Amino acid sequence: MQKTKIINVYQLPTADNVCNQILREVISLSKVSMAHVTMRPGNVSLWHQHSGMAEVYFVLDGEGILYYENKSVSAREGTYVMLPPKTPHKLRNVGNSDLEHLVFAIPPFDPKDVELLEDFANEKAVPEKFEYGKPPITALDGALIYELIPRSEREKLDVGLAVGFLPKGRKAIPHYHKISEEIYYISFGIGRVKVGEENFEIKKGSVIYVPTNTVHALENKSYSEELKVLCVTFPAYTEGDFIFE
């Protein structure tokens, strides 16, 4: 079992990639990996697909269009798209500033599983506007969350992904999991996280890996803004594995 890990993506080295993006490989574990990608204005990734990996794109900042199969969606803050294996896709930055996004690969990213394709994306089509389909639910620790991977896919992939919001000045309830490991990614705000007996200051770009059987809790230190967090669980989260300290 890995130990607790706290990093900031902006301090990580960049990795070479065929799309000429600013790519940082953040973390890779047994079931899932996460990469942080920055695209300069006008940059577009190559049309490609993966045979064995599913991917989830989550947009952090900027303005783009994500093309996949014969569809397209406006890629702005909070947009996410689940891409099953063998789904051709590419992302274009159409804004005047950097486009930042996270890419989760399930199973972990394999550079040998990248197939470049002849580009047939329909870039003339008007992209769909992204909206969350359901209202958020209140998690057991007090945060408001949207589940990003449908239950049927969650059970098949054995990975859960949710975006959460901790209201201003709020502390989550300390808890731990006997089965699931977790990764938190702070997408907005400032706060503190308790992991085991230690406390760490967190901000945009902070990544926290929480092993099993480790008490943890987030705290929003701002009294004017929400703390926005992505949470990855593997195996997929279940309420029966939510244990209060």
N, C-alpha and C positions, 0 to 999 in steps of 0.2 A: 504493500500500500504506500502511495506517495504521501509526503508530508504536506502540511499547509504551504501554499505558495501565494505570495502577493507581488504582483508586477504592475508596471505601467506600460501600455503598448507603445507609447511615443518614445520610450527609451530603448526599445528593442531594435536590433539591426534589421535591415531590409533584405529581402531574398530576391534573387533573379527570377524572372518569369517572362513568358513569351508575349504577354500583353503589355509589357513596358509600364507596369503600374508600380506604385509604392506599396509593396506587399510585406507584411510582417506576420510571420508564423508565431502565433501567440501561445498556443498550448495544444498538445496532442495526448490523448489518453486512450484507454482500451476501446471505447465505443465511438468517440467523437473527437474531432479536432476543430480549432477555431483560428481563423486568420483575419487580420485587419487590413483593409485595402483603402488606399487613397488614390483617387483618379483626378488628374489635372483637367481643367476645362478643355473640352474637345476630345478627350481621350475616350476610346471605345475598346472593349475587350473583343477577342476573336470569337467567332461563332463556333461552339464546341459542345461536346457532351461527354458524359461519364457512363461507363457500362455498369460499374458495380457500386458507385457512390450515389447516395442522395445528398442534396445540398439545400441549405436554407440561407437565403440572402436576407439580411436585415440592414436597412438604410439608417445611418446615424445622422448625416448632415448633407446638404447640397440638393441638387436637382438633376435627375436623370430619367432615363427610360430603360426598363428591363424588358428585353424581348425573349420570349421562350415559346417553342413550337411555332404556332401561327398566331400567338397572342402578344400583347404588350401591356405594361402597366406603368403609370407614373411612379417614379422612384424618389420619394421625399422622406423626410424624417419619420420614422415609425413604419414605413412600408416593409412588409416581409413577403417573401414568396417561397413556397416549398417546391423544390424541383426533384421529382423522382429520377432514378437512373434512366439513362437514354432519353433525356429531355434536352434538345438543342437549345442553347441560350447565349445571350451576350448582354452587356450593360454599357450604355452610352451616357457620358456626362454632357448634359445639354445646358448647364448653367454657367454662370460667370465666376464661380468659385469651386474649390475642391469638392468632390463627392466622396464621402467616407461611408464605408459599409463593412459589415462583418459577414464572413462566409463560414458556415458550419458544415462540415463534411461528416457523413455517417455511412459507413465506418470512416476512420480517419483518412485524411487526404493521401492519395497515392499518385505521385507524379506520372506513373506509367499508365494511369487510367484517365488520360486526357486525350480525346480524339478530336482533332481539328476537322471542321466540315466546310463544304462550300456554302457560303453565306446565302441563305434564302429568307432572311428576316424581312418582314413587310414593314418597312420604316415609314410608309405613307399612311398607315392606319392610325387613327386617333387612339392613343393609349387609354386604357381604363383608369378611372380614378380609384385609388385604394381607400378602403374603409374597413374598420374592424366590424365583423359581422354580428358580434354580440356585445352586450355591456360587460364591464369587468366584474370579476367576482372577488370577494374578500377572502384572502388566504388565511390559514390558521394562525400565522404570525402577525396578522393585522394589515398586511400590504394589499393593495388592489392589483389584480393581475389579469392579463389576457393570456390564455393558452394559445400558442402559436402552431403547434402540431396537433392535428385532429386525433381523437382517441384511437381510431382504427390504425392510423399511421404510427402513433405512439407505441401501441402494443407490438406492431410489426418491427419497428426500428429499435424498440427498448430504450428510447431516449426521449426526454421531455424538454420542451423549450417554452418559456413564458417571459413576457415583459411585465415588469411590476412598477408600481408607483407608491412611494412612501410619502405621505403628506408632510408638509412643513412641520418641523419640530418634533416629529413622531419617532418613537423607538419601537422596533419590532420585538416580538416576544422571543427570548432565547430558546433554542430547540436544537435537536440533532436527529440524524437519520442512521438507522442500523444497516440499511440496505443501499441507499442511494448516495453517491458522491455528487458534489455540486460545483458549478462554476458560476460566479457572479461577474458580470461586466457592467461597470458604471458608465452609463451613456450621458448622464446629465446630473449636475448638482454636486454638493459637497456633503461629506458625512464621516461616519466612523463605523468600523465593523469589528465586532468581537468574534474572535476565532479561538476556541479553547480558552486559555488563560491570558491571551494577548489581545490588545486593542490596536487597530491601525487606522490612520487617517486615509480617506478615500476621496477621489474626485473623478471627473471625466477621464476615461482611459484606464482606470484601475481595474485589474482583474484579480479575483480572489478564488483560489481553489480550496474547497473544503472537503477533507476526507470523511469517510463514515465515522460514526461514533464521536464526532467533534461538535461541541456546543458552539453555536454561532448565532449572530443577530446583527442586523443593520440598524443604523441610526441616522436620521436626517438632521444635520446640524444647522440647516438653513431655516429661518422663520419666515421666509418670503417665497421660497420655491420648492417644488417637489424634488425628490431624489428618484431618478429613473434608472432602472436596473434590468438587465437581461439575466435570466436564470436558466442554466442548463442542468438537468438532472439525469443521471445514468447509473443504474437502470431508471426507467421512467418513474417519476414521483407517484406515490400512492399516499392517501391520507393515513393509512395504517402505519406508515413509516415516518410519521411526524410525531416526535416525542419531545414533550416539554422538559426543560432542565429541572 
